[in-house]
Amino acid sequence: MTRTVERSAALAEPFSRFLELLEQATALPRDRLPEPTAFALATSADNRPSVRMLLLKDADERGFVFYTNYESRKGRELVANPRVALCFHWAPLEIQVRVEGRAAPVTAQEADAYFASRPRGSQIGAWASQQSAALESAQALDARVADYERRFADRSVTRPPHWSGFRVT
C-alpha cells in the first residue's frame, strides 16, 4: 500500500486507521518496538512549548486517553491551555501519526476504574510522587512512599484528587 493510499484511508476513518496501526505496532517484537503505546505530548502555556513522552491508555472514536498528576507541569499546562499535539512514531512501520486537538478531563468514574486497575505500588506512587518538583532526596521519597503504605496498609488505595486522566479529541 502506498503512503498516498494510507493517507486517504486515514482521512476517511482516522480512528479506525489509527487502531489498525496501533495493532500492527503492538504485534511487533519488543526488541523492534519496546513501547508501542508511547507518544510525545506537546503542550503550551504562556507561548512556551513543552513536550514529553507518555503512554496511551485508551483510544477509540471518542479520543486518546492518558493519565497524569494534575499538579505536574503537564497537568498545569493542560488546564491553562487544553490545545495539544500528540505524535506516535513507529519506526519499524515507517510511519508516524500526528494528532492535534483539545484535552478534556475524563470522568471521575473512568479515572477511578483505571486507577483501580494499576498495581498497588503504582497507586502508592501516585500519592507519594510530587511530579515535576525537585526531589529533595531519594530517602525523602522513600519516606513518603512508606508513609502512604502505612496509611493504606489495611485498605484499598483510593485515587488521589490530584491524579486523573485527559481525553484528547
C-alpha positions as CSV (number, residue, x, y, z in Angstrom):
1,M,0.0,0.0,0.0
2,T,1.4,3.4,-0.9
3,R,1.6,6.3,1.6
4,T,-1.0,8.1,-0.5
5,V,-3.5,5.3,-0.1
6,E,-2.7,5.1,3.7
7,R,-3.2,8.9,4.0
8,S,-6.6,8.6,2.1
9,A,-7.7,5.7,4.4
10,A,-6.6,7.7,7.5
11,L,-8.7,10.7,6.4
12,A,-11.8,8.6,5.7
13,E,-11.7,6.7,9.0
14,P,-9.0,8.2,11.2
15,F,-9.7,6.4,14.4
16,S,-10.2,3.0,12.7
17,R,-6.9,3.6,10.8
18,F,-5.1,4.6,14.0
19,L,-6.3,1.4,15.8
20,E,-5.2,-0.7,12.9
21,L,-1.7,0.9,13.0
22,L,-1.6,0.6,16.8
23,E,-2.5,-3.1,16.5
24,Q,0.4,-3.6,14.0
25,A,2.8,-1.7,16.3
26,T,1.7,-3.8,19.3
27,A,2.2,-7.0,17.4
28,L,5.9,-6.2,16.7
29,P,8.5,-7.9,18.9
30,R,9.6,-5.8,21.8
31,D,13.2,-5.8,20.6
32,R,11.9,-3.9,17.5
33,L,9.5,-1.6,19.2
34,P,9.8,-1.6,23.0
35,E,6.8,0.6,23.8
36,P,4.2,0.8,21.0
37,T,1.8,3.0,23.1
38,A,4.4,5.7,23.7
39,F,3.7,9.1,22.3
40,A,5.0,12.6,22.5
41,L,2.6,15.1,24.1
42,A,3.2,18.8,23.3
43,T,1.6,21.4,25.5
44,S,2.0,25.2,25.5
45,A,1.2,27.6,28.3
46,D,2.3,31.2,28.1
47,N,3.5,30.6,24.5
48,R,6.3,28.3,25.7
49,P,6.1,24.8,24.2
50,S,6.8,21.8,26.3
51,V,7.0,18.1,25.2
52,R,7.3,14.8,27.0
53,M,6.7,11.1,26.4
54,L,3.6,9.4,27.8
55,L,1.8,6.1,27.4
56,L,-1.6,5.9,25.7
57,K,-4.1,4.1,28.0
58,D,-7.1,4.1,25.7
59,A,-8.2,5.1,22.2
60,D,-11.5,5.0,20.4
61,E,-13.8,7.2,18.4
62,R,-14.1,9.5,21.5
63,G,-10.4,10.3,21.6
64,F,-7.0,9.4,23.0
65,V,-6.7,8.9,26.8
66,F,-3.7,9.3,29.1
67,Y,-3.4,9.8,32.9
68,T,-1.3,12.1,34.9
69,N,-0.7,14.1,38.0
70,Y,-2.7,17.4,37.7
71,E,-0.1,19.2,39.8
72,S,2.7,18.4,37.4
73,R,3.9,20.9,34.8
74,K,1.9,19.0,32.1
75,G,-1.2,19.0,34.3
76,R,-1.0,22.7,34.9
77,E,-0.3,23.4,31.3
78,L,-3.3,21.3,30.1
79,V,-5.6,23.2,32.5
80,A,-4.2,26.5,31.3
81,N,-4.4,25.7,27.6
82,P,-6.1,22.5,26.5
83,R,-4.8,22.6,22.9
84,V,-2.3,19.9,22.5
85,A,-0.4,17.8,19.9
86,L,0.4,14.1,20.1
87,C,2.9,12.2,17.9
88,F,3.2,8.5,17.7
89,H,6.4,7.3,15.9
90,W,6.6,3.7,14.9
91,A,9.9,3.5,13.1
92,P,9.7,-0.2,12.2
93,L,6.4,0.5,10.4
94,E,7.9,3.6,8.8
95,I,5.0,5.7,9.9
96,Q,4.1,8.4,12.4
97,V,0.7,9.6,13.4
98,R,0.2,13.2,14.4
99,V,-2.9,14.3,16.4
100,E,-3.9,17.9,17.2
101,G,-6.9,18.5,19.5
102,R,-8.2,19.6,22.8
103,A,-7.6,17.8,26.1
104,A,-10.5,17.5,28.5
105,P,-10.7,15.6,31.8
106,V,-12.1,12.1,31.7
107,T,-14.9,11.3,34.1
108,A,-14.2,10.5,37.8
109,Q,-15.6,7.0,37.1
110,E,-13.2,6.4,34.3
111,A,-10.3,7.7,36.3
112,D,-11.3,5.6,39.3
113,A,-11.6,2.4,37.2
114,Y,-8.3,2.9,35.6
115,F,-6.6,3.8,38.9
116,A,-8.0,0.6,40.5
117,S,-6.5,-1.5,37.7
118,R,-3.0,-0.3,38.4
119,P,-0.5,-2.2,40.5
120,R,-0.6,-1.2,44.2
121,G,2.9,0.1,44.0
122,S,1.9,2.5,41.2
123,Q,-1.1,3.6,43.2
124,I,1.0,4.4,46.2
125,G,3.5,6.2,43.9
126,A,0.7,8.4,42.6
127,W,0.2,9.6,46.2
128,A,3.9,9.9,47.1
129,S,5.3,11.4,44.0
130,Q,5.4,15.2,43.7
131,Q,5.7,15.0,39.9
132,S,7.7,17.8,38.3
133,A,9.0,19.1,41.7
134,A,12.7,18.9,42.5
135,L,13.4,15.7,44.5
136,E,14.8,16.6,47.9
137,S,16.5,13.2,48.1
138,A,15.8,9.5,47.4
139,Q,15.4,9.0,51.1
140,A,12.7,11.7,51.3
141,L,10.8,9.9,48.5
142,D,11.2,6.6,50.2
143,A,9.8,8.1,53.4
144,R,6.8,9.4,51.6
145,V,6.2,6.0,50.0
146,A,6.5,4.3,53.4
147,D,4.1,6.9,54.9
148,Y,1.4,6.2,52.3
149,E,2.0,2.4,52.5
150,R,1.2,2.7,56.3
151,R,-1.9,4.9,55.5
152,F,-3.3,2.3,53.1
153,A,-1.9,-0.8,54.9
154,D,-5.3,-2.4,55.5
155,R,-7.4,-1.0,52.8
156,S,-7.6,-0.3,49.1
157,V,-5.6,2.7,47.7
158,T,-8.1,5.4,46.6
159,R,-7.3,7.7,43.7
160,P,-5.6,10.9,44.8
161,P,-7.6,14.1,44.0
162,H,-4.6,15.4,42.0
163,W,-4.4,12.4,39.7
164,S,-6.7,11.7,36.8
165,G,-6.9,11.5,33.0
166,F,-7.4,13.5,29.9
167,R,-9.0,12.6,26.6
168,V,-7.8,14.4,23.5
169,T,-10.4,15.0,20.9
